[in-house]
Amino acid sequence: MYALVYGRVVARLRERRGLTQLDLAEILGVRQSAISRIEGGQGLPDVYLGRQLASALGTTLGELDALVASAYERTQQAAA
């Protein structure tokens, strides 16, 4: 469930910056399928890619983690 929430937050931030998955992938030097997997909740980036991802999305790794934690908490509350 956490990976799915993480992916949704990443997708929302990417869209706010006006980037496609392909744009973001090119910035990060990864394949578009890697971004698709992250946004689809099928995996989490390692710390190195996470830092690059956060930077490309105009935030820090700590801020990204806080956004994800907040969204995850809201998701858990809604499910309860």
OpenMM code with the backbone's topology and positions (N, CA, C; nanometers):
from openmm import Vec3, app, unit

residues = "MET TYR ALA LEU VAL TYR GLY ARG VAL VAL ALA ARG LEU ARG GLU ARG ARG GLY LEU THR GLN LEU ASP LEU ALA GLU ILE LEU GLY VAL ARG GLN SER ALA ILE SER ARG ILE GLU GLY GLY GLN GLY LEU PRO ASP VAL TYR LEU GLY ARG GLN LEU ALA SER ALA LEU GLY THR THR LEU GLY GLU LEU ASP ALA LEU VAL ALA SER ALA TYR GLU ARG THR GLN GLN ALA ALA ALA".split()
positions = [
    Vec3(0.0818, -0.1191, 0.0000),
    Vec3(0.0000, 0.0000, 0.0000),
    Vec3(0.0866, 0.1261, 0.0000),
    Vec3(0.1973, 0.1232, 0.0748),
    Vec3(0.2850, 0.2397, 0.0822),
    Vec3(0.3393, 0.2753, -0.0557),
    Vec3(0.3811, 0.1746, -0.1310),
    Vec3(0.4369, 0.2002, -0.2645),
    Vec3(0.3334, 0.2644, -0.3563),
    Vec3(0.2101, 0.2242, -0.3437),
    Vec3(0.1033, 0.2827, -0.4257),
    Vec3(0.0828, 0.4304, -0.3909),
    Vec3(0.0818, 0.4621, -0.2625),
    Vec3(0.0675, 0.6012, -0.2188),
    Vec3(0.1879, 0.6824, -0.2652),
    Vec3(0.3067, 0.6262, -0.2511),
    Vec3(0.4289, 0.6936, -0.2964),
    Vec3(0.4166, 0.7271, -0.4452),
    Vec3(0.3731, 0.6311, -0.5224),
    Vec3(0.3584, 0.6512, -0.6654),
    Vec3(0.2580, 0.7594, -0.7000),
    Vec3(0.1491, 0.7638, -0.6270),
    Vec3(0.0477, 0.8670, -0.6523),
    Vec3(0.1025, 1.0063, -0.6219),
    Vec3(0.1793, 1.0175, -0.5136),
    Vec3(0.2388, 1.1470, -0.4790),
    Vec3(0.3380, 1.1888, -0.5876),
    Vec3(0.4214, 1.0967, -0.6319),
    Vec3(0.5180, 1.1276, -0.7377),
    Vec3(0.4452, 1.1716, -0.8648),
    Vec3(0.3411, 1.1003, -0.9020),
    Vec3(0.2658, 1.1353, -1.0228),
    Vec3(0.2058, 1.2745, -1.0114),
    Vec3(0.1492, 1.3045, -0.8960),
    Vec3(0.0886, 1.4362, -0.8756),
    Vec3(0.1936, 1.5472, -0.8858),
    Vec3(0.3084, 1.5275, -0.8231),
    Vec3(0.4148, 1.6277, -0.8304),
    Vec3(0.4675, 1.6431, -0.9732),
    Vec3(0.4812, 1.5311, -1.0421),
    Vec3(0.5290, 1.5349, -1.1813),
    Vec3(0.4319, 1.6135, -1.2686),
    Vec3(0.3052, 1.5855, -1.2533),
    Vec3(0.2032, 1.6536, -1.3333),
    Vec3(0.1993, 1.8030, -1.3024),
    Vec3(0.2167, 1.8389, -1.1763),
    Vec3(0.2192, 1.9808, -1.1381),
    Vec3(0.3347, 2.0559, -1.2048),
    Vec3(0.4416, 1.9851, -1.2307),
    Vec3(0.5573, 2.0471, -1.2970),
    Vec3(0.5434, 2.0429, -1.4489),
    Vec3(0.4334, 1.9839, -1.4972),
    Vec3(0.4090, 1.9791, -1.6404),
    Vec3(0.4971, 1.8803, -1.7139),
    Vec3(0.5399, 1.7762, -1.6432),
    Vec3(0.6286, 1.6746, -1.7029),
    Vec3(0.5507, 1.5483, -1.7366),
    Vec3(0.5899, 1.4840, -1.8441),
    Vec3(0.5391, 1.3506, -1.8736),
    Vec3(0.6301, 1.2502, -1.8037),
    Vec3(0.5880, 1.1263, -1.8019),
    Vec3(0.6751, 1.0224, -1.7476),
    Vec3(0.8052, 1.0157, -1.8261),
    Vec3(0.7949, 1.0310, -1.9566),
    Vec3(0.9142, 1.0271, -2.0410),
    Vec3(1.0070, 1.1443, -2.0100),
    Vec3(0.9504, 1.2626, -1.9912),
    Vec3(1.0326, 1.3787, -1.9548),
    Vec3(1.1099, 1.3512, -1.8267),
    Vec3(1.0400, 1.3024, -1.7256),
    Vec3(1.1023, 1.2754, -1.5967),
    Vec3(1.2089, 1.1670, -1.6097),
    Vec3(1.1785, 1.0645, -1.6856),
    Vec3(1.2747, 0.9564, -1.7067),
    Vec3(1.4027, 1.0098, -1.7713),
    Vec3(1.3879, 1.0965, -1.8697),
    Vec3(1.5050, 1.1523, -1.9375),
    Vec3(1.5873, 1.2379, -1.8429),
    Vec3(1.5221, 1.3154, -1.7582),
    Vec3(1.5931, 1.3972, -1.6593),
    Vec3(1.6742, 1.3077, -1.5660),
    Vec3(1.6150, 1.1957, -1.5264),
    Vec3(1.6785, 1.1057, -1.4297),
    Vec3(1.7735, 1.0049, -1.4934),
    Vec3(1.7681, 0.9931, -1.6240),
    Vec3(1.8534, 0.8959, -1.6914),
    Vec3(1.8086, 0.7522, -1.6713),
    Vec3(1.6770, 0.7340, -1.6615),
    Vec3(1.6215, 0.5989, -1.6484),
    Vec3(1.5193, 0.5792, -1.7595),
    Vec3(1.4695, 0.4596, -1.7713),
    Vec3(1.3662, 0.4315, -1.8712),
    Vec3(1.2312, 0.4798, -1.8219),
    Vec3(1.1444, 0.5113, -1.9161),
    Vec3(1.0090, 0.5539, -1.8822),
    Vec3(0.9369, 0.4454, -1.8034),
    Vec3(0.9672, 0.3208, -1.8318),
    Vec3(0.9023, 0.2102, -1.7607),
    Vec3(0.9363, 0.2119, -1.6112),
    Vec3(1.0541, 0.2630, -1.5755),
    Vec3(1.0908, 0.2734, -1.4336),
    Vec3(0.9999, 0.3736, -1.3633),
    Vec3(0.9725, 0.4852, -1.4287),
    Vec3(0.8829, 0.5850, -1.3716),
    Vec3(0.7415, 0.5276, -1.3631),
    Vec3(0.6999, 0.4583, -1.4660),
    Vec3(0.5685, 0.3960, -1.4669),
    Vec3(0.5528, 0.2970, -1.3515),
    Vec3(0.6558, 0.2170, -1.3264),
    Vec3(0.6498, 0.1208, -1.2155),
    Vec3(0.6396, 0.1922, -1.0813),
    Vec3(0.7173, 0.2983, -1.0635),
    Vec3(0.7121, 0.3735, -0.9376),
    Vec3(0.5733, 0.4328, -0.9192),
    Vec3(0.5234, 0.5012, -1.0219),
    Vec3(0.3925, 0.5656, -1.0114),
    Vec3(0.2794, 0.4644, -0.9983),
    Vec3(0.2986, 0.3455, -1.0486),
    Vec3(0.1973, 0.2413, -1.0387),
    Vec3(0.2031, 0.1626, -0.9092),
    Vec3(0.2960, 0.2003, -0.8207),
    Vec3(0.3064, 0.1324, -0.6920),
    Vec3(0.3700, -0.0035, -0.6993),
    Vec3(0.4466, -0.0277, -0.8056),
    Vec3(0.5090, -0.1584, -0.8241),
    Vec3(0.6521, -0.1624, -0.7738),
    Vec3(0.6955, -0.0582, -0.7082),
    Vec3(0.8298, -0.0558, -0.6529),
    Vec3(0.8651, 0.0834, -0.6044),
    Vec3(0.9670, 0.0886, -0.5217),
    Vec3(1.0157, 0.2147, -0.4678),
    Vec3(1.1581, 0.2381, -0.5174),
    Vec3(1.1962, 0.3630, -0.5395),
    Vec3(1.3325, 0.3898, -0.5834),
    Vec3(1.4304, 0.3704, -0.4679),
    Vec3(1.5565, 0.3416, -0.5016),
    Vec3(1.6578, 0.3383, -0.3971),
    Vec3(1.6843, 0.4820, -0.3519),
    Vec3(1.7652, 0.4989, -0.2486),
    Vec3(1.7878, 0.6317, -0.1924),
    Vec3(1.8489, 0.7262, -0.2948),
    Vec3(1.9432, 0.6786, -0.3734),
    Vec3(2.0072, 0.7637, -0.4734),
    Vec3(1.9052, 0.8153, -0.5749),
    Vec3(1.8264, 0.7255, -0.6317),
    Vec3(1.7256, 0.7668, -0.7282),
    Vec3(1.6177, 0.8501, -0.6600),
    Vec3(1.5858, 0.8184, -0.5368),
    Vec3(1.4871, 0.8959, -0.4622),
    Vec3(1.5283, 1.0408, -0.4477),
    Vec3(1.6565, 1.0632, -0.4202),
    Vec3(1.7074, 1.2009, -0.4096),
    Vec3(1.6993, 1.2727, -0.5432),
    Vec3(1.7386, 1.2036, -0.6486),
    Vec3(1.7313, 1.2628, -0.7822),
    Vec3(1.5865, 1.2919, -0.8195),
    Vec3(1.4993, 1.1995, -0.7885),
    Vec3(1.3570, 1.2137, -0.8182),
    Vec3(1.2997, 1.3354, -0.7459),
    Vec3(1.3272, 1.3456, -0.6180),
    Vec3(1.2785, 1.4590, -0.5400),
    Vec3(1.3280, 1.5904, -0.5996),
    Vec3(1.4544, 1.5960, -0.6318),
    Vec3(1.5115, 1.7179, -0.6893),
    Vec3(1.4442, 1.7535, -0.8212),
    Vec3(1.4241, 1.6552, -0.9069),
    Vec3(1.3601, 1.6783, -1.0369),
    Vec3(1.2159, 1.7262, -1.0202),
    Vec3(1.1549, 1.6896, -0.9072),
    Vec3(1.0170, 1.7290, -0.8808),
    Vec3(1.0092, 1.8581, -0.7992),
    Vec3(1.1241, 1.9219, -0.7777),
    Vec3(1.1265, 2.0508, -0.7099),
    Vec3(1.1125, 2.0438, -0.5595),
    Vec3(1.1577, 1.9344, -0.5007),
    Vec3(1.1468, 1.9174, -0.3569),
    Vec3(1.2726, 1.8478, -0.3054),
    Vec3(1.2769, 1.8229, -0.1773),
    Vec3(1.3873, 1.7467, -0.1196),
    Vec3(1.3372, 1.6072, -0.0854),
    Vec3(1.4294, 1.5178, -0.0600),
    Vec3(1.3909, 1.3821, -0.0221),
    Vec3(1.3096, 1.3841, 0.1074),
    Vec3(1.3493, 1.4675, 0.2029),
    Vec3(1.2757, 1.4783, 0.3283),
    Vec3(1.1344, 1.5298, 0.3077),
    Vec3(1.1196, 1.6315, 0.2213),
    Vec3(0.9863, 1.6853, 0.1930),
    Vec3(0.9004, 1.5832, 0.1195),
    Vec3(0.9607, 1.5106, 0.0261),
    Vec3(0.8881, 1.4067, -0.0460),
    Vec3(0.8416, 1.2987, 0.0508),
    Vec3(0.9296, 1.2565, 0.1394),
    Vec3(0.8928, 1.1551, 0.2382),
    Vec3(0.7790, 1.2040, 0.3280),
    Vec3(0.7828, 1.3322, 0.3651),
    Vec3(0.6771, 1.3876, 0.4499),
    Vec3(0.5436, 1.3905, 0.3754),
    Vec3(0.5463, 1.4268, 0.2482),
    Vec3(0.4237, 1.4267, 0.1680),
    Vec3(0.3658, 1.2860, 0.1581),
    Vec3(0.4524, 1.1893, 0.1345),
    Vec3(0.4081, 1.0504, 0.1233),
    Vec3(0.3530, 1.0012, 0.2566),
    Vec3(0.4219, 1.0320, 0.3658),
    Vec3(0.3765, 0.9884, 0.4981),
    Vec3(0.2390, 1.0464, 0.5298),
    Vec3(0.2188, 1.1727, 0.4975),
    Vec3(0.0896, 1.2370, 0.5220),
    Vec3(-0.0196, 1.1723, 0.4368),
    Vec3(0.0075, 1.1503, 0.3104),
    Vec3(-0.0902, 1.0869, 0.2209),
    Vec3(-0.1192, 0.9439, 0.2658),
    Vec3(-0.0168, 0.8729, 0.3113),
    Vec3(-0.0343, 0.7357, 0.3575),
    Vec3(-0.1238, 0.7324, 0.4817),
    Vec3(-0.1009, 0.8264, 0.5716),
    Vec3(-0.1826, 0.8327, 0.6927),
    Vec3(-0.3288, 0.8609, 0.6582),
    Vec3(-0.3521, 0.9540, 0.5660),
    Vec3(-0.4896, 0.9837, 0.5247),
    Vec3(-0.5539, 0.8604, 0.4603),
    Vec3(-0.4766, 0.7866, 0.3820),
    Vec3(-0.5279, 0.6658, 0.3178),
    Vec3(-0.5663, 0.5615, 0.4210),
    Vec3(-0.4824, 0.5447, 0.5228),
    Vec3(-0.5125, 0.4483, 0.6290),
    Vec3(-0.6376, 0.4877, 0.7065),
    Vec3(-0.6516, 0.6174, 0.7341),
    Vec3(-0.7694, 0.6650, 0.8073),
    Vec3(-0.8962, 0.6435, 0.7253),
    Vec3(-0.8870, 0.6680, 0.5965),
    Vec3(-1.0034, 0.6505, 0.5108),
    Vec3(-1.0432, 0.5034, 0.5015),
    Vec3(-0.9440, 0.4154, 0.5076),
    Vec3(-0.9722, 0.2723, 0.4986),
    Vec3(-1.0321, 0.2169, 0.6268),
    Vec3(-1.0085, 0.2859, 0.7366),
    Vec3(-1.0550, 0.2369, 0.8681),
    Vec3(-1.1995, 0.2650, 0.8951),
] * unit.nanometer
topology = app.Topology()
chain = topology.addChain("A")
for resn in residues:
    res = topology.addResidue(resn, chain)
    for name in ("N", "CA", "C"):
        topology.addAtom(name, app.Element.getBySymbol(name[0]), res)
